[in-house]
Amino acid sequence: MLLELLHIDKTCAEVVIKAWKEMVATTASRDKSCVFDNIEDYVDYRIVDTGAPFVDTVMRFGMGILLTSDEEEMLAPIVRPCFAALGLANDYYSFDIEYKEFKESQRTEGSHSMTNAVWLYMKWNNLSIDDAKAKVVQVVRGYEKDFQQSANHFIADAKRCRPHLRDYLGALAFQIPGNIVWSLRCPRYHPELCSEASTLLHPGNEQDYNQNSQDQLLPAAKQGLSDDEDSDTNSSISSSSIGGTSNSVPSSRSSVNSRDDSTDEPKTQSRAQLGSEVSHPF
């Protein structure tokens, strides 16, 4: 893949490759037996370990955005809370399967630590799993709010915020809800949903699957999936800074849940949809 990126755009691809190498080096050098003392130290590690900067460079490659070193340094304090929210939201959704694997590894190999914020809060504050998950949700929302406020403040400064920087921050805001949507259905976190994916692979079953799943939609999923068919009712998406002139980044929650709550039914059944068997707290 990286060779193909180099063939398409060598300059932007080199940025992607640099981020990839940093991610691999950070993860490989980490002493898995070492437990973090606080959330900020953990976030510094988790941001790179979770691949957020790498995914960010891939997004910029797709958008044809090349940031200078000065621009990256200027935006770093703004971008960090977004990356932190991404990493900790990933911890929330991956915890159940990782904890199961940890308990097995603990039994067979004597493992005694996990790289997951839920587990860390369980140890730091002597919390139950549910209370630790609730704490992670609270922290994620705090980071998300910090990112939105900082990004909007920067975008409002016309002297500093050039169009490509506005577009970049606007696109970055969609990574948070995008990561959550992926986490709600990915096979690793939800192996029980794999049979549904198999159903969709057999010709003739797609219509039955969509019809059966329509009544199981999460409210936010119903609203988000129909946003592109009714853009006038979704001011968050339609006025986003991507390709537009909005002076704010979209809220990661309102961007999928800004329609009138009375509008329950999606306008299309042509796409696979989120089922009510999976819920999200964000």
Secondary structure, DSSP 8 states (H G I E B T S, - for coil): -HHHHHHH-HHHHHHHHHHHHHHHHHHHH--TT---SSHHHHHHHHHHHTTHHHHHHHHHHHHT----HHHHHHHHHHHHHHHHHHHHHHHHHHHHHHHHHHHHHHHHH-----S-HHHHHHHHHT--HHHHHHHHHHHHHHHHHHHHHHHHHHHT-TTT--HHHHHHHHHHHTHHHHHHHHHHH-TTT-GGGHHHHHHHHSTT-HHHHHHHHHTT--HHHHHHHTGGG-GGG-HHHHT-STTS--SS---TTGGGS-S-TT--S-S--SS----TTS----
